[in-house]
Amino acid sequence: MKKIIIALCVVGSVFSFANQGQRPAGGTPPAEAISACKGLETGTSCEVQTPRGDTVKGTCENTPDKKYFACKPEHGPRGQK
């Protein structure tokens, strides 16, 4: 029984660490995405440098709640289509 509890704790910790750094859809866009569209118009092409060093292409758009104007990735967050 003790081994099962330890195993469950280890598995839970792994899932906890695996989800770090992922933000739920609908949150505040990254500062880099907001900066990339500063002074631009809706529909303008944009590029954002990710913390990993990747370049993501997108389009300047308002968030659904109209709170932010930022570079929206072409394929959604994390390469989703």
C-alpha positions in Angstrom: 0.0 0.0 0.0 2.8 2.4 0.9 4.4 1.7 -2.5 1.2 2.6 -4.3 0.9 5.9 -2.5 4.5 6.8 -3.3 3.9 5.9 -7.0 0.8 8.1 -7.1 2.7 11.0 -5.6 5.5 10.6 -8.2 3.1 10.4 -11.1 1.2 13.5 -9.8 4.5 15.4 -9.5 5.4 14.5 -13.1 2.1 15.8 -14.4 2.4 18.9 -12.3 5.8 19.8 -13.8 4.7 18.8 -17.3 2.0 21.5 -17.2 4.2 24.3 -16.0 4.6 27.1 -18.5 1.4 26.4 -20.3 -1.2 29.0 -19.9 -4.9 28.4 -20.5 -6.5 29.9 -23.7 -8.1 33.3 -23.1 -5.4 34.6 -20.7 -3.2 37.6 -21.1 -1.0 37.4 -24.3 2.7 37.3 -23.7 4.3 40.8 -23.5 6.3 39.9 -26.7 3.1 39.4 -28.6 1.7 42.7 -27.5 4.9 44.6 -28.3 5.1 43.0 -31.8 1.8 44.8 -32.7 2.4 48.1 -31.0 1.5 50.9 -33.5 0.3 48.4 -36.2 -3.2 47.9 -37.6 -5.5 44.9 -37.3 -4.6 42.2 -39.8 -0.9 43.3 -40.1 1.6 40.4 -40.3 3.8 40.1 -37.2 6.6 37.9 -35.8 7.3 37.0 -32.1 10.5 35.6 -30.7 9.6 32.9 -28.1 11.6 32.4 -24.9 13.0 29.2 -26.5 14.4 31.3 -29.4 11.8 30.2 -32.0 10.2 32.7 -34.3 6.4 32.5 -34.6 4.6 34.3 -37.4 1.1 35.6 -37.0 -1.4 38.5 -37.4 -2.1 41.4 -35.2 -5.6 41.1 -33.7 -7.6 42.0 -30.6 -8.2 39.2 -28.1 -11.8 38.0 -28.0 -12.5 40.1 -24.9 -11.0 43.2 -26.7 -8.6 43.8 -23.7 -5.4 43.3 -25.7 -4.1 43.9 -29.2 -1.4 41.3 -29.9 0.3 39.0 -32.4 -1.9 35.9 -32.8 0.0 32.9 -34.1 -0.9 31.6 -37.5 -1.5 28.1 -36.2 -2.8 28.9 -32.7 -0.9 28.4 -29.4 1.8 25.7 -29.5 1.5 25.0 -33.2 -2.2 24.0 -33.1 -4.0 24.3 -36.4 
